[in-house]
Amino acid sequence: MADLLRAPERVELDLSATQAHQEWVRVRTLILLRWAAIFGQIAALAIADLYFQISLNLPLCFVTVGAAVVANIAAINLYPESRRLSQAEVTTTLLFDTAQLAVLLTLTGGLTNPFALLILVPVTIAATALKLRPTLLLGGATIFMITLVALVAAPLMTKAGEQIDVPSQIAFGTWVAIVIGVVFLGAYAHRIAQEIHSMSDALFATQMALAREQKLTDLGGVVAAAAHELGTPLATIKLVSSELADELSDDPELYDDAVLIREQADRCRDILRSMGRAGKDDLHLRTAPLLAVLREAAEPHMERGKNIVFDCRPGEGGSERQPTIYRFPELVHALRNLVQNAVDFAQTTVWVDAEWTDRSIIVRVCDDGRGYAPSVINRIGDPFISSRSGARSERPEYEGMGLGLFIAKTLLERTGAKLRFGNGREPYQKNAPVPRRSGAVVESRWHIGRLLAPETGPLGENVPIAS
């Protein structure tokens, strides 16, 4: 029980959360997009032939469009509409669409055709839906195909025999624009999609961490309530069994039974007392003194070889009496993550400082490590970035993905905190004789009304847990 309540707070993101992004494109989506392209191509061919009187090789053009129709019909018959395609299947589908459009452009004037820009659509979809390698593959294939189109495309002719042409400089500029569009749009869309996926995964991990902390809080409350409720009947059992043992001293068998009852009552008392210690902070139910909450948050990391120093004092205008605050699960879990991060990078010492005034409560976590790298200090709190200078060189086993700080920041902001990340003012010195506050500093500041709990009288009876 105690081990469960004090388990370290490293959050490992379930692989299923990230793997879900690899198969998140439904076949129905690509089928609908292809039908839209097919109807657009047919309409463009009809308008060019009937309205603009452009001479086209309509049989070959409609064969090319028909290939897309056949592909769509095959996809409808082979896959259910809810089927999500794998990376390879999406890549193959988009390569087919790019090749089909390239052939159609070749038959309809190449770069002279104003619809040549649509060849950017498949690579843009790939950049948002696929990993980097298939995206690069499709981008390279698109550049190769549009180059072939520029070299071998049939010129546009009117039915009167006049050739529709553009200056070579314009054609070359169109090719350059499409190539730049492939690179820029692909890179931009891929980067945005990756950030969205990272944020989604990090928020999922935050929800998991908060749910776990809430379960542990509820479990501790149940333990404390059980110890409180069963204390009186166990004491009664012990008292009655002791009196029976005294009265039955002449009957060895009944005397042994009475002593056994008394011993088992003592054993139950010891078990409940041990469980109550595991959930000792939950004896405050939903409130606890500020220092008690800070110690609870740091407790899993107290024996990891680093000295954790607590300093709680009133600030200007603050009462000498330590404030009693709400013991939010988000608050405990977030502070635990901050202490863990400080212990991970500290040389010897971590400081947990608390200060309160008549208007605010401030908590600072600092260590004597190297601190945050200047290049990322403005990005601290974003998921999946390396947050400490020298982390990979000095501690190659440390992933440094920034997920813990993201979770802490998100949870603290839910409690109304405003966070500030920085480095200590004292210079870093390896193996300094006296610990210095040279490392990372995380300051959390709340308006006192967000955390301060009202003064209460006796707790009374425990409320039954709703089923």
Secondary structure, 3 states (H helix, E strand, C coil): CHHHHCCCCCCCCCHHHHHHHHHCEEHHHHHHHHHHHHHHHHHHHHHHHHCCCEECCHHHHHHHHHHHHHHHHHHHHHCCCCCEECHHHHHHHHHHHHHHHHHHHHHCCHHHCHHHHHHHHHHHHHHHHCCHHHHHHHHHHHHHHHHHHHHHCCCEEECCCCEECCCHHHHHHHHHHHHHHHHHHHHHHHHHHHHHHHHHHHHHHHHHHHHHHHHHHHHHHHHHHHHHHHHHHHHHHHHHHHHHHHHCCCCHHHHHHHHHHHHHHHHHHHHHHHHHHHCHHHHHCCEEEHHHHHHHHHHHHCCCCCEEEEEEEECCCCCCCCCEEECCHHHHHHHHHHHHHHHHHCCCEEEEEEEECCCEEEEEEEECCCCCCCCCHHHCCCCCCCCCCCHHHHCCCCCCCCHHHHHHHHHHHHCCCEEEEEECCCCCCCCCCCCCCCCEEEEEEEEHHHHECCCCCCCCCCCCCCC
